[in-house]
Amino acid sequence: MVSPWITTIVIIFGVLVAIACVVAYLRVYKSSAWSASRKPEHSTPPLAVFPPDELPAIDDDAPPNNDKN
């Protein structure tokens, strides 16, 4: 059988780890909830993603489009 003081140390260590995990989780949760409620200052449009069968056709003979608007 294990000494009672070792059992006490293990239980205290487990409680401290649990408290640290809860604090870390709440910090992440609060920061993600805060950032979700704020409007982004730099709004970028989402990227357009095409499935491989719906990719636009590329014409190899066409000149490259170098227009910078």
DSSP file (Angstrom, degrees, kcal/mol; ACC not computed):
  #  RESIDUE AA STRUCTURE BP1 BP2  ACC     N-H-->O    O-->H-N    N-H-->O    O-->H-N    TCO  KAPPA ALPHA  PHI   PSI    X-CA   Y-CA   Z-CA
    1    1 A M              0   0    0      0, 0.0     2,-0.2     0, 0.0     0, 0.0   0.000 360.0 360.0 360.0 148.3    0.0    0.0    0.0
    2    2 A V        -     0   0    0      1,-0.1     5,-0.0     2,-0.1     0, 0.0  -0.546 360.0 -98.2 -85.4 147.8    1.2    3.5   -0.8
    3    3 A S    >>  -     0   0    0     -2,-0.2     4,-1.6     1,-0.1     3,-0.6  -0.320  28.5-123.1 -62.4 145.5    1.9    6.0    2.0
    4    4 A P  H 3> S+     0   0    0      0, 0.0     4,-2.2     0, 0.0     5,-0.1   0.822 109.8  58.6 -61.5 -31.2   -1.0    8.5    2.7
    5    5 A W  H 3> S+     0   0    0      2,-0.2     4,-2.1     1,-0.2     5,-0.1   0.844 103.8  51.5 -70.5 -30.5    1.2   11.5    2.1
    6    6 A I  H <> S+     0   0    0     -3,-0.6     4,-2.5     2,-0.2    -1,-0.2   0.918 109.9  49.7 -69.0 -42.0    2.0   10.3   -1.5
    7    7 A T  H  X S+     0   0    0     -4,-1.6     4,-2.3     1,-0.2    -2,-0.2   0.914 111.0  49.9 -60.3 -42.9   -1.7    9.9   -2.1
    8    8 A T  H  X S+     0   0    0     -4,-2.2     4,-2.5     1,-0.2    -1,-0.2   0.913 110.6  49.3 -62.7 -43.7   -2.3   13.4   -0.8
    9    9 A I  H  X S+     0   0    0     -4,-2.1     4,-2.5     1,-0.2    -2,-0.2   0.911 111.4  49.5 -62.6 -42.4    0.4   14.9   -3.0
   10   10 A V  H  X S+     0   0    0     -4,-2.5     4,-2.3     2,-0.2    -2,-0.2   0.905 111.9  47.9 -65.4 -41.5   -1.0   13.1   -6.1
   11   11 A I  H  X S+     0   0    0     -4,-2.3     4,-2.3     2,-0.2    -2,-0.2   0.925 112.5  48.6 -65.5 -43.8   -4.5   14.4   -5.4
   12   12 A I  H  X S+     0   0    0     -4,-2.5     4,-2.4     1,-0.2    -2,-0.2   0.908 111.4  50.6 -62.3 -41.4   -3.3   18.0   -4.8
   13   13 A F  H  X S+     0   0    0     -4,-2.5     4,-2.4     1,-0.2    -1,-0.2   0.919 110.2  50.0 -62.0 -43.1   -1.3   17.8   -8.0
   14   14 A G  H  X S+     0   0    0     -4,-2.3     4,-2.3     1,-0.2    -2,-0.2   0.898 110.6  49.2 -62.1 -41.4   -4.4   16.6   -9.9
   15   15 A V  H  X S+     0   0    0     -4,-2.3     4,-2.4     2,-0.2    -1,-0.2   0.910 111.4  49.4 -65.4 -41.6   -6.5   19.4   -8.5
   16   16 A L  H  X S+     0   0    0     -4,-2.4     4,-2.3     2,-0.2    -2,-0.2   0.900 111.5  48.7 -64.7 -40.2   -3.8   22.0   -9.5
   17   17 A V  H  X S+     0   0    0     -4,-2.4     4,-2.4     2,-0.2    -1,-0.2   0.909 111.1  50.7 -65.2 -41.1   -3.6   20.6  -13.0
   18   18 A A  H  X S+     0   0    0     -4,-2.3     4,-2.3     2,-0.2    -2,-0.2   0.917 111.0  48.0 -62.7 -43.6   -7.4   20.6  -13.4
   19   19 A I  H  X S+     0   0    0     -4,-2.4     4,-2.4     1,-0.2    -1,-0.2   0.913 111.4  50.5 -63.9 -42.0   -7.5   24.3  -12.2
   20   20 A A  H  X S+     0   0    0     -4,-2.3     4,-2.4     1,-0.2    -2,-0.2   0.893 110.6  49.8 -63.1 -39.4   -4.7   25.2  -14.6
   21   21 A C  H  X S+     0   0    0     -4,-2.4     4,-2.6     2,-0.2    -1,-0.2   0.903 110.6  49.1 -66.5 -40.8   -6.6   23.5  -17.5
   22   22 A V  H  X S+     0   0    0     -4,-2.3     4,-2.6     2,-0.2    -2,-0.2   0.918 112.2  48.5 -64.7 -42.9   -9.9   25.3  -16.7
   23   23 A V  H  X S+     0   0    0     -4,-2.4     4,-2.1     2,-0.2    -2,-0.2   0.923 112.8  47.9 -63.2 -43.8   -8.1   28.7  -16.5
   24   24 A A  H  X S+     0   0    0     -4,-2.4     4,-2.0     2,-0.2    -2,-0.2   0.914 112.6  49.2 -63.6 -42.6   -6.3   28.0  -19.9
   25   25 A Y  H  X S+     0   0    0     -4,-2.6     4,-3.0     1,-0.2    -2,-0.2   0.923 110.6  49.8 -62.8 -44.4   -9.6   26.9  -21.5
   26   26 A L  H  X S+     0   0    0     -4,-2.6     4,-2.8     1,-0.2     5,-0.2   0.871 108.7  53.0 -64.9 -35.4  -11.4   30.0  -20.2
   27   27 A R  H  X S+     0   0    0     -4,-2.1     4,-2.0     2,-0.2    -1,-0.2   0.922 113.3  43.2 -63.7 -43.2   -8.7   32.3  -21.5
   28   28 A V  H  X S+     0   0    0     -4,-2.0     4,-2.3     2,-0.2     5,-0.2   0.924 115.5  49.1 -67.7 -43.6   -8.9   30.7  -25.0
   29   29 A Y  H  X S+     0   0    0     -4,-3.0     4,-2.4     1,-0.2     5,-0.2   0.917 112.6  47.1 -63.0 -44.6  -12.7   30.7  -24.9
   30   30 A K  H  X S+     0   0    0     -4,-2.8     4,-2.3     1,-0.2    -1,-0.2   0.895 113.1  48.4 -66.1 -39.6  -13.0   34.4  -23.8
   31   31 A S  H  X S+     0   0    0     -4,-2.0     4,-2.1    -5,-0.2    -1,-0.2   0.884 113.8  46.2 -70.3 -36.1  -10.4   35.5  -26.5
   32   32 A S  H  X S+     0   0    0     -4,-2.3     4,-1.7     2,-0.2    -2,-0.2   0.884 114.1  48.0 -72.8 -36.5  -12.2   33.6  -29.3
   33   33 A A  H  X S+     0   0    0     -4,-2.4     4,-1.4    -5,-0.2    -2,-0.2   0.882 112.3  50.2 -68.5 -37.3  -15.6   34.9  -28.2
   34   34 A W  H  X S+     0   0    0     -4,-2.3     4,-1.1    -5,-0.2    -2,-0.2   0.911 111.7  46.8 -66.4 -42.8  -14.2   38.4  -28.0
   35   35 A S  H  < S+     0   0    0     -4,-2.1    -1,-0.2     1,-0.2    -2,-0.2   0.817 109.7  54.6 -71.7 -28.5  -12.7   38.3  -31.4
   36   36 A A  H  < S+     0   0    0     -4,-1.7    -1,-0.2     1,-0.2    -2,-0.2   0.824 108.3  48.9 -72.6 -30.1  -15.9   36.8  -32.9
   37   37 A S  H  < S+     0   0    0     -4,-1.4     2,-0.3    -5,-0.1    -1,-0.2   0.732  99.7  79.0 -82.4 -21.5  -18.0   39.7  -31.6
   38   38 A R  S  < S-     0   0    0     -4,-1.1     3,-0.0    -5,-0.1     0, 0.0  -0.629  84.4-120.7 -87.0 145.1  -15.7   42.4  -32.9
   39   39 A K        -     0   0    0     -2,-0.3     2,-0.1     1,-0.1    -2,-0.1  -0.670  34.3-108.9 -81.8 136.8  -15.8   43.4  -36.5
   40   40 A P        -     0   0    0      0, 0.0     3,-0.2     0, 0.0    -1,-0.1  -0.403  16.6-147.1 -67.2 140.1  -12.5   42.9  -38.3
   41   41 A E  S    S+     0   0    0      1,-0.2     2,-0.8    -2,-0.1    -2,-0.0   0.858  92.6  47.8 -74.6 -35.1  -10.7   46.1  -39.1
   42   42 A H  S    S-     0   0    0      2,-0.0     2,-0.6    -3,-0.0    -1,-0.2  -0.855  79.6-165.0-109.3  96.9   -9.2   44.6  -42.3
   43   43 A S        -     0   0    0     -2,-0.8    -4,-0.0    -3,-0.2    -2,-0.0  -0.722   7.8-177.2 -87.5 119.9  -11.9   42.9  -44.2
   44   44 A T        -     0   0    0     -2,-0.6     3,-0.1     3,-0.0    -2,-0.0  -0.934  28.9-114.6-114.6 140.1  -10.7   40.6  -46.9
   45   45 A P        -     0   0    0      0, 0.0     3,-0.1     0, 0.0     2,-0.0  -0.378  40.9 -98.0 -69.1 151.5  -13.1   38.8  -49.2
   46   46 A P        -     0   0    0      0, 0.0     2,-0.2     0, 0.0     0, 0.0  -0.326  43.0-100.2 -67.4 152.4  -13.1   35.0  -48.9
   47   47 A L        -     0   0    0     -3,-0.1     2,-0.6     1,-0.1    -3,-0.0  -0.485  31.6-122.4 -72.6 141.4  -11.0   33.0  -51.4
   48   48 A A        -     0   0    0     -2,-0.2     2,-0.5    -3,-0.1    -1,-0.1  -0.763  29.8-167.2 -85.9 122.1  -12.9   31.4  -54.3
   49   49 A V        -     0   0    0     -2,-0.6     6,-0.0     6,-0.0    -2,-0.0  -0.949   1.8-164.2-116.2 125.3  -12.3   27.7  -54.3
   50   50 A F        -     0   0    0     -2,-0.5     5,-0.1     2,-0.0    -2,-0.0  -0.874  23.0-120.0-106.5 137.0  -13.3   25.7  -57.2
   51   51 A P    >   -     0   0    0      0, 0.0     3,-2.0     0, 0.0     4,-0.2  -0.418  38.8-104.8 -64.5 154.5  -13.6   21.9  -57.2
   52   52 A P  G >  S+     0   0    0      0, 0.0     3,-0.8     0, 0.0    -2,-0.0   0.801 120.7  52.8 -55.9 -31.4  -11.2   20.3  -59.7
   53   53 A D  G 3  S+     0   0    0      1,-0.2    -3,-0.0     0, 0.0     0, 0.0   0.625 109.4  49.6 -81.3  -9.9  -14.0   19.6  -62.2
   54   54 A E  G <  S+     0   0    0     -3,-2.0    -1,-0.2     2,-0.0     3,-0.1   0.153  76.7 133.4-112.1  18.6  -15.3   23.2  -62.2
   55   55 A L    <   -     0   0    0     -3,-0.8     3,-0.1    -4,-0.2     2,-0.1  -0.424  65.5-103.5 -67.0 142.4  -12.0   25.0  -62.7
   56   56 A P        -     0   0    0      0, 0.0     2,-0.2     0, 0.0    -1,-0.1  -0.383  41.7-101.6 -65.8 145.9  -12.1   27.7  -65.4
   57   57 A A        -     0   0    0     -3,-0.1     2,-0.6     1,-0.1    -3,-0.0  -0.453  31.8-142.8 -69.8 137.8  -10.6   26.8  -68.7
   58   58 A I        -     0   0    0     -2,-0.2     2,-0.7    -3,-0.1     3,-0.1  -0.910   4.5-148.7-106.2 123.1   -7.1   28.2  -69.3
   59   59 A D    >   -     0   0    0     -2,-0.6     3,-0.8     1,-0.2    -2,-0.0  -0.819   5.1-164.0 -92.5 113.0   -6.4   29.2  -72.8
   60   60 A D  T 3  S+     0   0    0     -2,-0.7    -1,-0.2     1,-0.2    -2,-0.0   0.753  87.6  54.3 -70.0 -23.4   -2.6   28.7  -73.4
   61   61 A D  T 3  S+     0   0    0     -3,-0.1    -1,-0.2     2,-0.1    -2,-0.0   0.615  86.4 100.0 -85.9 -12.3   -2.7   30.9  -76.5
   62   62 A A  S <  S-     0   0    0     -3,-0.8     3,-0.1     1,-0.1    -4,-0.0  -0.462  81.6-109.6 -75.2 144.6   -4.2   33.9  -74.8
   63   63 A P        -     0   0    0      0, 0.0    -1,-0.1     0, 0.0    -4,-0.1  -0.393  43.9 -93.2 -68.6 152.3   -1.8   36.7  -73.7
   64   64 A P        -     0   0    0      0, 0.0     2,-0.9     0, 0.0     0, 0.0  -0.345  35.1-118.3 -66.6 147.5   -1.3   37.0  -69.9
   65   65 A N        +     0   0    0      1,-0.1    -3,-0.0    -3,-0.1     0, 0.0  -0.778  40.9 165.3 -90.0 106.0   -3.6   39.5  -68.1
   66   66 A N        +     0   0    0     -2,-0.9     2,-0.3     2,-0.0    -1,-0.1   0.088  23.8 137.3-108.5  21.3   -1.3   42.1  -66.6
   67   67 A D        -     0   0    0      1,-0.0     2,-0.6     2,-0.0    -2,-0.0  -0.519  35.6-164.2 -70.9 131.0   -4.0   44.7  -65.8
   68   68 A K              0   0    0     -2,-0.3    -2,-0.0     1,-0.1    -1,-0.0  -0.922 360.0 360.0-118.1 104.5   -3.5   46.2  -62.4
   69   69 A N              0   0    0     -2,-0.6    -1,-0.1     0, 0.0    -2,-0.0   0.430 360.0 360.0 -93.9 360.0   -6.7   48.0  -61.3
